[in-house]
Amino acid sequence: MKPVVVVGAGAAGLGAALRLARAGCPVQVIDGAAGATSLSCGAVDATPWEDGDTALRMDGEALRLLEELGLYRLGGAVLATTAGILRGAAGADRAMLDVKALPRGAVLVPRVEHSGWDGGTLARSWSDTEMARACGLTFTAVDATILRFREERGLCDADIAARHDDGARLGWLGERLREALGRSGRCVGVILPPWLGVEGPQAEALSERVGLPCGEALAALASAAGRRFERVRDRALSRAGAAVRRGWVRRVAASPWTVELEDGEAIEASAVVLAAGGLVGGGIAYDPSEAAAGGEVPEGARPVFRMTMAAPGTLGARGRPLELPGSLFGVPPESIAWPFANDPLMDRVGLLVDASGAVQGAPGGLVACGDLVADRPRTWLEAWRSGVRAGGTLCAMLLGRENVDLHDARG
């Protein structure tokens, strides 16, 4: 059998690749560059977190595969963010501190000289939230020597996190935290900058050394959580026997399915999964007609979004194809983006697919998932769930059965 080519290696692409590989399909993953998953903060949500919905709705296959990654703690959590708020999540990277799981009391926040961490301000801000009061928690800033070298004051979070993969460095951090706890009085936990490992989450190992629950705060984009996902993803694909090819896809063509890379290589496939991401991941580009015109009048109007690779299918939103703008110069950007528009087009645009993930208008064997799909939440769990579903669709087509035992190909 020719391989199933999965274009993209984020949450959606990984879910599809593992679903296919575990069913016995040969899989070739094309990984272009870091996308939305690699930039993720460590929370896993099914809906936008502002909605307050932390329910975990996932079928058995998607849940089993996710649990096997070993990176995420599922079932609802309350996380402290470096923006100074507490927020709920359906699950989180195991390096994160779930403050909901702590008993009532004080949480130690180290005060340390680092450009990305203001322990005093964060402690006051977290303490002054309704969620902290509901949990019976206060956050106490305490001076602590948790950076070992002066040059670390300017290092990015992920680089410091990588140093804590070393057991000796993690042990040193545990000793410094115990010293800080001795000066702070009774505490029920310790919350730290996002520095607890890259090869894997080190929060549990640190908690054992300190004798209290320890974990990271939820950081902004490009934190250590994205690098941890990449390491876990690469190990999971290797165990599953999926091949990985670095490169950018220029074109996907049918009859037979062929994936053409920018370097000219063409890969023949039995089927193709499009999981290249949306506007953040690079699968969709904002490209109004005036962008190519320079100082001249555009030759004609065109939709303001396009796919970054040539492939069958139609970009759309709200269940229908994108419309041509009424002006040669497109539409005002503020009319399609938050916060200027309710239910903005930018949050919805993607490939139109059916309920199984099959791309509408394309020959059989082409599915799409993740942020590349129209009208679906741009969340981690939705990307994962749609990837596993898309992989199952191709299992049914290629292997002739929908409910393939995920244990079939593990040996």
Beta strands, then each sheet from edge to edge (+ up, - down):
strand 1: 4-7
strand 2: 27-31
strand 3: 43-44
strand 4: 72-80
strand 5: 86-93
strand 6: 105-111
strand 7: 137-143
strand 8: 189-192
strand 9: 214-216
strand 10: 243-246
strand 11: 249-253
strand 12: 257-261
strand 13: 266-269
strand 14: 271-274
strand 15: 284-286
strand 16: 305-307
strand 17: 315-317
strand 18: 320-321
strand 19: 350-351
strand 20: 366-368
sheet 1: 10+ 2+ 1+ 14+ 20+
sheet 2: 3+ 5- 4+
sheet 3: 7+ 6+ 8+ 9+
sheet 4: 11+ 12- 13+
sheet 5: 15+ 16-
sheet 6: 18+ 17- 19+
end
